[in-house]
């Protein structure tokens, strides 16, 4: 939604999970939803896109999991990098869990950055909280933005909002439309 608000149009949304694809089709019927394994996608089909956005599976890096990183079969960062090589977008946006920001995965992050640098991108990681940007939940995400060098000066990380939205504030109109007056029982 943020990318849409910034004026970008989705060329394709790819997910292996049929329920996730069904949800996307319901909420974004105009989008090209591809239900497939990312490892089977040819990035050349998307050559020249402005931004490649990828939220690869989080369990390999999750603090709640075994943190197997590259040893986990669900680690799709190598395929995400392959897609970057094939599609050659102007910018790359990867997001994952905060576990990827821990010292345990320092070398892994440096390797990702090195590969992006070799491809001509200038990568930068940030740990962001959704609550700082108008989402009523504390959801920390580790975000990488990498732009081709000639575009680097055109990007600035967003400043956090001054006020945080509560769940009650976000849902009040919906709750009220179902007859709730706001008075406690």
N, C-alpha and C positions, 0 to 999 in steps of 0.2 A: 504494500500500500504506500509505503514511503517512496519507493521508486516511481510509482504511478504519480504520486503527488509532485514529484520532481520533474514530471513531464516525460518519463520513459514509458515505452510501450513494450509489453512482453512479446517476444517472438516465439518462445516455447517455455513450458514448465514441465520438467521431467521428474517423475517419481516412480518407484517400483511398487509402492503400496497402493492397491486398488481403492481402498477407502479414502486415502488422501486425494487421489485423482478424482474420485466421485465428488468429494467436497469442493475441490477446485472447479470442476465442471459446473457444479450447482451455483457457486458464487461468482465465477468468472466465465460465463458461457462463451464469451467472445475469444477467450484464450485458446491457444494451441496446447492442449494437454497431452503429453506423451507418457503413456504408462510403459515404462521399460527400465531395465537395469542400466545405470549410468555407464557401466563398463562396455555396453553395446552401442553407445551413441557415438557417431562420427562428428567430431567438432567441425570438420570442414563444411558440413551442411549449414553452419552458422557463421562462417567466415565473414568478418567485417562488422559484427555486432558492436554496439557501443560498450556494453557492460556484461560480463559473465558473472552471474551471481550463483554461489554454490554453498549450500548448507549440508555438507557431507555428514554421514552418521556420526553421532556423538559418543556412543558407548566405548570406542577405543581410548577415549581421553577423559571420560567421566570419572570424577572423584568417587561416585557411588559404585563404579564398576571395577573391573580388574586392571584397568589402565594398561592394556597391552600395546597401545599405540600401533606402530607399523607391523607388529606381530599379530594383530587382530585382522581377521579376514574382512571385517567391515570397514577397514581403513580405506577410504576412497580418495584421499588427497592425491595419491599418484595419478588417478584417473582424472581428477579435477585439473591437475597440472597438464595432463595430456590434452584435455579439452582446450585449455588456454593456448597451448602450442598450435593446435589445429585451427581453432577459431580466430585467433589473433585479435581479441577485442582491444578496445582502447583502454579499458579499465577492468579490474577484477575485484570482486567483493566476496570474501569467504567469511562464514561465521560458524562458530562452534561453542562448546561449553568452556567455562572458565578453567577447567582442569588442564586444557591445552596451554594455559598461561603459566602453569607451575614449572618450577625448575626441572622436574623430571623430563619434561618435553622440550627443554631448551635447545638441545641439538637438533631435534626434529623440526622445530620452528626455524632455526638457522638454515637447515637444509632447504626448507620450502622457500625461504627468502632468497637463498643463493640461486635457486633455479629460476625464480621470478626475475632476479637481477640479470641473470644470463639471457633471459628473453627480452630484456629492455625495459622492465617494469621497476618502479620504485615502491617497494612494499613498506607498509607500516601497520603494526598491530595496536589495538586499543581494547581495554576491557570496559564495556559499556553496560549500563543498567537501563532496562526498558522503562523503569519508573521515572528516570530523568527526562524521558521524551514523550510523556503523555499516556503511557500504558499503565493501567492501575495494577501492576504486579511487580514484585522484585524479581526480575529475571536477568541475571548477568550473562552476557554473551561476549565471547572473545572474537573480535572482528578484525579482519585484515582487509585493507584497501591498498590496491597496487595499481598505479597508473603508469602508462608509457611516459617516459621522461618528459616529452614535450607537453604533456597535459598536467604534470605534477603541480604546477603553480596555480592551476584552476580549481584545486580541491582544498576545502577546509573542513575539518571535523566539526560537527554541529555542537553548539554550546548547549548544555543541559537547560531545561526549562526552569524557571524560578519556582513555580508552584507544581506540586505533584497532585495528580488526579487520584481520588480514592475510588474503590470499587463501587461504593454507594453513589458517588457523584456520576460515575460512568453509566450506572444502570438505573438511576432514578426515574428518567422519563419512561423507560420500558416497564418498570415496576408500577409506576403511577398509571400507565395506560391499562394495566390489568386490575385497576380498582384500589390500589394501596394508597392511602391518603398521607402516609408519613407519620401518623400518630402511632405511638407504641401501645401494645395491648396489655 
